[in-house]
Amino acid sequence: MKCLKCGREVPEGKLYCEHCGEEIMIVPAFEPEVDQTLSDVMTDVTTHFQVEEEQKTLKKAKSKTLLLFTVAFLVVLFLAGIIFEIVAYVNRNSVSYQFSHAKEAMEDGRYDDVIQYTSRVAELESTNLEARLLCAVAYARKNDEKNALEAYKQILSIDSQNEEALDGIISIYEKNGDVSEIMKLLSGVKDKATKEKYTRFSAGMPIFSKESGIYREAVYLEIKAPSDGSIYYTTDGSIPSDKSRKYTSAIELPEGESHVKALFINSFGVKSGIASADFEIILKEAHEPKVSLESGAYTQPKMITVSVPENEKVYYTTDGSEPSKKSHLYTKPIPLPFGNTKFRFVSFVDDEVKSEIVSCNYNFTFDAVTSRELALIMLNDYLLKHGVLTDAGGGVPGRPGNNLYFCDTAISLNNRNYYLIEEYYNDGEGNVAPTGIMYCVGAENGQLFTASSDDAGHFSVVSIG
C-alpha cells in the first residue's frame, strides 16, 4: 500500500508512513453487492443533501420575499396612518364637516354627539348661530335646562334680538313659571312683532284718561289696564302696591291738587312701573277786569281805574305782551301814559285761576305851554341848585351811581294840569329801581312841586319853588 502523501510503499500492517509520518487510512474491502449498495446509499445521500440544499435555498428566497412583503405592508400601513391623521385633522377643523355630522346626529337622536360636534363648530367659528342653536336644542331635549339656557344666552350675546334664542329661553322660563325672568328678557327686545308675540307676559304701564294739568271743571279720571290684571292707585303721591285702593271705576278728583300714582299687576303677578300724573282742580272763577277808561285818543290827563271782586288780583302790561303774575300788580289808579300804549289786564283768584285777558289801547297827546323836555330841565336845575344832585348827569352826594328822572305821564288836580316826574336810582351796576320820590311841574307856568299819592291813587302836590 502506498502513502497517499509521499507515494512511498508502506509495509503491510503499518499505521503510519515511515517516511512522512502520514496516517494510513485502511479501507476495508467490500463485496460488489455491498459496493453497489454503498454506492446507492451514497447517491441517495447526495441526492438528499442536494434536495435539502435546494429547499434551504427556496426557504431563504421565501423568507426574503416575506420580509420584503412585511416591510412593504408596514410602509403602506404607516402611510395609511399618516393619511388617516391628515384626514382626521382636516375633518376636525372643517366647519361644514362638523356641522353636517351634528345635523345627522340630531336626526338620529344622538344629542351628546350633537353637542360635541356643535361645540367644535363654535370653537372654529364663534359667530355660527346655526350651530349654537342646534347645541341649545340638543341640551333642551336632554332636559339639561341649565346648559340650554347658557347656550341660548350665548346666542343673544352675539345677536340680542335672535328670535329663536328668545323663544328657547322663554319656553324654559315659562315651563318653570319664571315670569319675572321673562319680563326682564322682553324688556330688552326692540322688535314690536316679538313683543306682541308675548303680550300675555307683559305688565305695561297703566294709562290715564287725562294728562297732568290744571282743570277748571270736575274731573273723572279713568285708568286703563294694558292687559288682563288689576290696577292699584293712590292720590296723595305715595307709591301704590297691591295693598292700595283697587281701581274699579272712574275716580272723581277733589278740588285742589291730586298726585295720582297707579300700579298694574298682570294675571301672572308681574308688576308694571309706576304711572303718575299731577292734577290741579280749580272750580273758582276769575272775573274779567273792568277798566274805567275806554280805548281811544286823549289830549287831557286821565286816570285808568280797574275793578275786580275783592278776592282777586289784577296784573297788567303796557307793551302788548301777555300779563302774568310776574307782570305789574295793579294797586291803585294809573295815570294815562303819553303816546301809544297797549294795556293788557288779567285777574287771578288766589293766585291760581286767571280770567280772560282784557286789552285797551290808548293814544295820549298833551299840548301845553311848558313841554316835557323843559319840565325835566327845570327840575334838574332846581335839584343841582339845592345840592340834591352834584352834576347834570344825576350824580348823588356820597353815593355811587346816579339818579334818573322820567316824565311819562301827566295828572290833573283842581282843574290844573301837571307833568308827573318819577325818580329812579341807578347803582352803576345795571340795577335801576324807583326811589318813591315824585315831582310835578305845572304844565302852564312851570312851577315845581313835590308829589305824593295815597292808596286810592289820589295825588296831592306841595310847591317847592
C-alpha positions in Angstrom: 0.0 0.0 0.0 1.3 3.4 -0.9 1.3 6.5 1.3 -1.2 8.8 -0.2 1.0 11.7 0.8 4.5 10.9 -0.2 3.8 7.9 -2.5 6.2 5.5 -0.9 5.4 1.9 -0.3 4.2 1.3 3.2 4.7 -2.2 4.6 1.5 -4.0 5.4 0.3 -3.7 8.9 1.8 -0.2 9.4 -0.5 2.5 10.5 1.9 5.4 9.7 4.2 6.1 6.7 7.8 5.6 7.8 8.9 8.4 5.5 6.5 11.2 6.1 4.5 10.0 9.1 1.1 10.4 7.4 -1.6 8.3 9.0 -2.5 5.4 6.8 -6.3 5.1 6.1 -7.3 1.4 5.9 -10.3 0.9 3.7 -11.9 -2.4 4.1 -12.6 -4.4 1.0 -16.3 -4.8 0.1 -18.3 -7.1 -1.9 -19.6 -5.9 -5.3 -23.2 -6.1 -4.0 -22.0 -4.2 -0.9 -20.3 -1.7 -3.1 -23.4 -1.2 -5.2 -25.5 -0.8 -2.1 -23.0 1.6 -0.7 -22.9 3.4 -4.0 -26.7 3.6 -4.0 -26.7 4.8 -0.4 -24.1 7.4 -1.3 -26.2 8.5 -4.2 -29.3 8.8 -2.1 -27.4 10.7 0.5 -26.0 13.0 -2.1 -29.5 13.5 -3.6 -30.9 14.1 -0.1 -28.3 16.7 0.6 -28.9 18.3 -2.8 -32.7 18.4 -2.2 -32.1 19.7 1.3 -29.8 22.4 -0.1 -32.4 23.4 -2.7 -35.1 23.5 0.0 -32.8 25.7 2.1 -32.3 28.0 -0.9 -36.0 28.1 -1.6 -36.8 28.7 2.0 -34.3 31.6 2.1 -35.9 33.0 -1.0 -39.3 32.7 0.5 -38.1 34.3 3.7 -36.6 37.2 1.8 -39.9 37.7 -0.1 -41.9 37.6 3.1 -39.6 40.1 4.6 -40.0 42.4 1.7 -43.7 42.0 1.8 -43.8 42.7 5.5 -41.7 45.8 5.1 -43.9 47.0 2.2 -47.0 46.3 4.3 -45.6 48.3 7.2 -44.7 51.1 4.9 -48.3 51.1 3.5 -49.7 50.9 7.0 -47.6 53.8 8.1 -48.6 55.9 5.1 -52.2 55.0 5.7 -51.9 56.1 9.3 -50.5 59.5 8.2 -53.3 59.9 5.6 -55.8 59.0 8.3 -54.4 61.5 10.7 -54.4 64.2 7.9 -58.0 63.4 7.0 -59.0 63.4 10.7 -57.2 66.7 11.2 -58.9 68.3 8.2 -62.3 67.0 9.3 -61.9 68.2 12.9 -61.1 71.6 11.6 -63.8 71.7 9.0 -67.0 73.7 10.0 -69.1 72.1 7.3 -68.0 68.5 8.3 -68.6 69.0 12.0 -72.0 70.8 11.3 -73.2 68.1 8.8 -72.4 65.4 11.4 -74.2 67.4 14.1 -77.4 67.5 12.0 -77.1 63.8 11.3 -76.7 63.1 15.0 -79.7 65.3 15.7 -81.9 63.3 13.3 -80.7 60.1 15.0 -81.4 61.5 18.4 -77.7 61.3 19.4 -77.8 64.5 21.4 -74.4 64.1 23.1 -72.8 63.8 19.7 -74.7 66.9 18.6 -73.3 68.8 21.5 -69.8 67.6 20.7 -69.9 68.5 17.0 -71.6 71.9 17.5 -69.2 72.8 20.3 -66.3 72.2 17.9 -68.0 74.4 15.3 -68.3 77.1 18.0 -64.6 76.8 18.6 -63.8 77.1 14.9 -66.4 79.8 14.2 -67.7 81.6 17.3 -70.4 83.5 15.4 -72.0 80.5 13.8 -75.5 80.9 15.2 -77.0 77.8 13.5 -74.6 75.5 15.3 -75.1 77.3 18.6 -78.9 76.9 18.2 -78.6 73.2 17.4 -76.4 72.8 20.5 -79.0 74.6 22.7 -81.8 72.5 21.3 -79.8 69.3 22.0 -79.4 70.4 25.6 -83.1 71.2 25.9 -84.0 67.8 24.5 -81.7 66.2 27.1 -83.6 68.2 29.7 -80.4 69.9 30.6 -82.0 73.3 31.2 -79.0 74.9 32.8 -76.8 74.4 29.8 -79.6 75.0 27.4 -80.2 78.5 28.9 -76.4 79.2 28.8 -76.3 78.2 25.1 -79.3 80.4 24.3 -77.8 83.3 26.2 -74.5 83.0 24.3 -76.5 83.4 21.1 -78.2 86.5 22.5 -74.8 87.9 23.4 -74.0 87.7 19.7 -77.4 88.7 18.4 -79.5 90.3 21.1 -82.7 90.1 19.0 -82.4 86.5 17.9 -86.0 85.3 17.9 -85.2 81.5 18.1 -83.0 82.0 21.1 -85.6 84.2 22.8 -88.2 81.5 22.1 -86.0 78.9 23.6 -85.3 80.8 26.8 -88.9 81.9 27.2 -90.1 78.3 26.8 -87.8 77.2 29.6 -88.8 80.1 31.9 -92.5 79.6 31.2 -92.2 75.9 31.9 -90.7 76.7 35.3 -93.1 79.7 36.0 -90.2 82.2 36.0 -92.4 85.0 34.5 -90.3 87.8 36.1 -87.3 86.5 34.2 -89.3 86.5 31.0 -90.2 90.2 31.6 -86.6 91.1 32.2 -85.7 89.4 28.9 -88.5 91.1 27.0 -87.6 94.5 28.4 -84.5 94.4 26.1 -86.4 93.3 23.0 -86.9 96.1 20.4 -88.8 94.2 17.7 -92.5 95.1 18.0 -93.7 91.8 16.5 -91.7 89.8 19.0 -93.1 91.9 21.9 -96.6 91.3 20.6 -96.0 87.6 20.4 -95.5 87.5 24.2 -98.1 90.2 25.3 -99.5 87.6 27.7 -96.5 88.1 29.9 -96.4 91.9 29.7 -97.1 94.3 32.5 -97.4 97.6 30.7 -97.9 100.9 32.3 -101.5 101.9 33.4 -102.9 104.5 31.0 -104.6 107.6 32.4 -107.6 109.1 30.5 -106.4 112.7 31.2 -103.0 114.3 31.2 -101.4 116.2 34.0 -102.5 119.8 34.2 -104.8 122.4 35.7 -108.6 121.9 35.2 -111.3 124.3 35.9 -114.0 121.7 35.9 -114.8 118.5 37.6 -112.5 115.7 36.5 -113.4 112.0 36.5 -110.1 110.1 35.9 -110.2 106.7 34.2 -107.2 104.3 34.3 -106.9 101.6 31.7 -105.0 98.4 32.1 -102.8 97.3 29.1 -103.8 93.6 29.5 -105.5 91.2 31.9 -104.8 92.1 35.5 -105.6 94.6 38.3 -104.8 98.3 38.9 -104.0 99.8 42.3 -103.7 103.5 42.9 -103.1 106.4 45.3 -104.0 110.1 45.0 -101.6 111.6 47.6 -98.3 110.9 45.7 -97.4 107.8 47.7 -96.2 104.6 46.0 -99.0 102.2 45.3 -98.9 98.5 46.0 -101.3 95.5 45.9 -102.5 96.8 49.3 -103.6 100.2 47.9 -107.0 101.0 46.6 -108.0 98.8 43.7 -109.3 100.6 40.6 -112.8 99.6 39.7 -114.4 102.8 38.2 -113.5 106.4 37.3 -112.0 108.4 40.1 -113.6 111.8 40.9 -110.7 114.1 41.7 -111.3 116.6 44.5 -110.8 120.3 44.2 -107.2 121.3 44.7 -104.1 119.2 44.0 -104.0 115.5 43.4 -100.9 113.4 42.7 -102.2 110.2 41.2 -99.9 107.1 41.0 -101.0 103.8 39.6 -99.6 100.3 39.5 -100.7 97.4 37.2 -100.2 93.8 38.2 -100.9 91.3 35.3 -102.5 87.9 35.6 -99.0 86.3 36.1 -98.4 88.5 39.1 -95.9 90.7 37.2 -95.8 94.3 38.3 -95.6 97.3 36.0 -93.7 100.5 36.5 -95.5 103.3 38.4 -97.6 105.7 36.2 -98.1 109.1 37.6 -99.9 112.4 36.8 -100.5 115.6 38.7 -103.8 117.4 38.6 -105.0 120.7 39.9 -108.7 121.1 40.0 -109.8 124.8 40.4 -113.5 125.3 40.4 -113.2 129.0 41.4 -114.0 131.7 38.7 -111.8 134.7 38.0 -113.7 137.7 36.6 -112.5 139.8 33.7 -111.1 143.2 34.9 -113.4 146.2 34.4 -111.4 149.1 33.0 -112.8 152.6 33.6 -111.2 154.3 30.6 -112.2 153.1 27.2 -109.7 152.6 24.4 -109.2 155.8 22.4 -107.3 159.0 21.8 -106.9 161.6 24.6 -105.5 165.1 24.9 -106.0 165.7 28.6 -104.6 163.7 31.6 -106.8 160.8 32.6 -106.6 158.1 35.3 -107.1 154.4 34.5 -109.1 152.5 37.1 -109.5 148.8 37.2 -112.1 146.9 39.3 -112.5 143.2 40.3 -114.0 141.4 43.2 -112.3 141.8 46.5 -110.5 138.4 46.5 -109.0 138.9 43.0 -105.7 140.5 41.9 -105.1 142.3 38.7 -101.8 142.2 36.8 -101.0 144.2 33.7 -98.5 145.0 30.9 -98.1 148.2 28.8 -96.3 146.7 25.8 -99.0 144.4 24.5 -97.4 141.3 26.0 -99.5 138.7 27.8 -99.8 139.5 31.5 -98.9 137.0 34.3 -98.2 137.0 38.0 -94.8 138.4 37.1 -96.2 141.5 35.5 -97.1 144.8 37.2 -99.6 144.4 40.0 -102.4 146.9 39.9 -102.8 148.6 43.3 -104.3 152.0 42.5 -105.4 154.1 39.5 -102.8 154.5 36.8 -102.1 157.9 35.1 -102.6 157.6 31.4 -99.1 157.5 29.8 -98.0 159.7 26.9 -98.1 158.3 23.3 -99.5 155.0 22.2 -99.9 152.4 24.9 -101.3 148.9 24.7 -102.5 147.8 28.1 -103.5 144.2 28.8 -105.1 143.2 32.1 -105.8 139.8 33.8 -107.4 138.8 37.0 -106.2 136.0 39.3 -108.2 134.3 42.1 -105.9 133.1 45.0 -103.0 133.3 42.5 -104.4 130.2 40.8 -107.3 130.8 38.5 -106.9 133.6 35.9 -109.5 135.4 33.9 -109.7 136.2 30.3 -107.3 139.0 29.2 -108.8 142.5 28.7 -106.9 144.7 26.2 -107.1 148.5 26.0 -105.2 150.7 23.5 -104.7 154.4 24.2 -103.1 157.4 22.4 -102.4 160.3 24.7 -101.1 163.6 23.2 -100.6 166.6 25.6 -100.2 170.1 24.3 -99.2 172.6 27.0 -97.2 175.9 27.4 -94.4 174.0 29.1 -93.0 171.0 27.3 -92.0 167.7 28.9 -88.3 168.4 28.0 -88.4 171.8 29.6 -90.1 170.4 32.7 -87.2 167.9 33.1 -84.6 170.7 32.6 -86.3 172.9 35.2 -86.4 170.1 37.7 -82.8 169.2 37.1 -81.6 172.9 37.6 -83.6 173.1 40.9 -82.0 169.9 42.2 -78.5 171.0 41.3 -79.0 174.4 42.8 -80.2 172.9 46.1 -77.4 170.2 46.3 -79.7 167.2 45.7 -77.6 166.4 42.6 -73.9 167.0 42.2 -73.9 167.2 38.4 -76.1 167.3 35.3 -75.7 163.6 35.0 -77.7 163.0 38.1 -74.8 162.3 40.5 -75.8 161.9 44.1 -73.7 163.2 47.1 -72.0 160.5 49.0 -73.3 157.7 46.8 -72.1 155.8 43.8 -74.3 155.7 40.6 -76.8 158.4 39.8 -80.4 159.4 39.8 -82.6 159.2 36.8 -85.8 161.2 36.2 -88.7 160.1 33.9 -91.7 162.0 32.8 -94.1 159.5 31.2 -97.5 161.0 32.1 -99.4 164.0 33.4 -102.1 164.4 36.1 -104.9 166.9 36.7 -105.7 168.4 40.1 -108.2 171.1 40.8 -108.5 171.8 37.0 -104.8 172.3 36.7 -102.5 170.0 34.7 -99.1 168.9 35.9 -96.3 166.8 34.4 -95.6 163.9 36.8 -91.9 163.1 37.2 -90.7 160.0 39.0 -87.2 159.5 40.5 -85.2 156.3 40.0 -81.7 155.3 41.4 -79.1 153.6 39.2 -76.4 151.9 41.3 -74.0 151.8 38.3 -74.1 148.0 38.1 -77.2 147.7 36.0 -79.7 147.9 38.8 -82.3 150.6 38.4 -85.2 151.0 40.9 -87.8 153.7 41.8 -87.0 155.7 44.9 -90.6 156.5 45.6 -90.0 160.3 45.2 -92.1 162.2 42.7 -92.2 165.7 41.5 -94.7 167.7 39.5 -94.1 170.7 37.1 -97.0 172.9 36.2 -97.9 172.5 32.6 -98.9 176.1 32.2 -96.5 178.0 34.4 -93.5 175.6 35.1 -93.9 175.8 38.9 -92.2 173.0 40.8 -93.9 170.7 43.3 -93.3 167.6 45.2 -96.0 165.0 44.7 -97.5 162.0 46.5 -100.4 159.7 46.2 -102.5 157.7 48.7 -103.6 154.0 48.4 -106.6 155.1 46.5 -104.5 156.8 43.8 -105.4 160.3 44.8 -102.5 162.8 44.2 -101.5 165.8 46.1 -98.8 168.4 45.4 -96.6 170.8 47.5 -94.9 173.8 46.0 -91.0 173.9 46.2 -90.3 176.9 44.1 
